[in-house]
Amino acid sequence: MTKEELIREFNALHIPDMEEVAELYELKGDFINLCYTLPSGQQVRLWDDDKMYYGAELCKKGSDRCYGLTAGDGYLLVCEYGNGGADAEIVVFKRL
């Protein structure tokens, strides 16, 4: 998918308190590869540290937390996290 198509896909999610996505940037996997705790308690990382992905960080309206967006390998991810990626939670993980 093109960058413009990915931006449309992110905006079509209509996530409350998330600003409209206007731009995506190329980011290296090791920069965006946060650790997530699954409901089972298992901790996972979803991306390859050595690959490049499209992504962005958007402030969550009315909060000190941010939304992190990543697109790559046929998936879209929107996560929410605190300062420095703390307490990362998956909001949407969608296969394209």
GISULTA-V285030 format. One record per residue. N is the residue number from 1. RES is the residue in one small letter. PSI is psi in whole degrees, 0 to 359 (none if undefined). OMEGA is omega in degrees with one decimal (999 if undefined). Layout:
n=(N	N)
res=(RES	RES)
psi=(PSI	PSI)
omega=(OMEGA	OMEGA)
This chain:
n=(1	2	3	4	5	6	7	8	9	10	11	12	13	14	15	16	17	18	19	20	21	22	23	24	25	26	27	28	29	30	31	32	33	34	35	36	37	38	39	40	41	42	43	44	45	46	47	48	49	50	51	52	53	54	55	56	57	58	59	60	61	62	63	64	65	66	67	68	69	70	71	72	73	74	75	76	77	78	79	80	81	82	83	84	85	86	87	88	89	90	91	92	93	94	95	96)
res=(m	t	k	e	e	l	i	r	e	f	n	a	l	h	i	p	d	m	e	e	v	a	e	l	y	e	l	k	g	d	f	i	n	l	c	y	t	l	p	s	g	q	q	v	r	l	w	d	d	d	k	m	y	y	g	a	e	l	c	k	k	g	s	d	r	c	y	g	l	t	a	g	d	g	y	l	l	v	c	e	y	g	n	g	g	a	d	a	e	i	v	v	f	k	r	l)
psi=(150	164	320	321	322	320	316	320	316	315	329	348	337	55	125	143	9	128	161	139	122	336	148	148	152	125	141	143	319	343	327	357	75	161	131	141	121	162	332	349	348	139	134	156	140	345	162	122	334	356	164	143	161	139	174	161	130	140	140	124	132	22	162	8	166	160	133	129	136	138	131	162	30	15	155	138	132	123	166	139	165	196	127	19	12	147	48	135	139	126	310	131	110	133	136	none)
omega=(176.7	177.9	-179.6	177.4	178.3	176.8	177.8	179.0	178.4	-179.1	180.0	178.0	178.0	179.3	179.5	176.9	176.2	177.6	175.5	178.4	-179.5	-175.2	171.3	-176.5	175.1	-177.2	179.4	-176.7	-178.3	177.7	-174.1	-171.4	179.9	177.8	-179.7	175.9	179.1	178.8	178.8	-176.7	178.5	176.5	-176.7	168.1	-169.8	-172.0	176.8	-177.1	-174.4	-179.9	174.9	-179.0	169.0	-179.5	178.2	172.7	179.3	176.7	174.8	-176.8	176.8	-176.2	173.8	178.1	-178.7	169.5	173.5	-178.8	176.8	175.8	176.9	179.0	177.6	-178.1	168.7	174.9	167.3	176.5	178.2	-178.7	177.2	-177.0	178.0	179.4	-177.8	175.6	-178.4	178.5	176.5	175.9	177.7	171.7	-169.2	174.2	178.8	999)
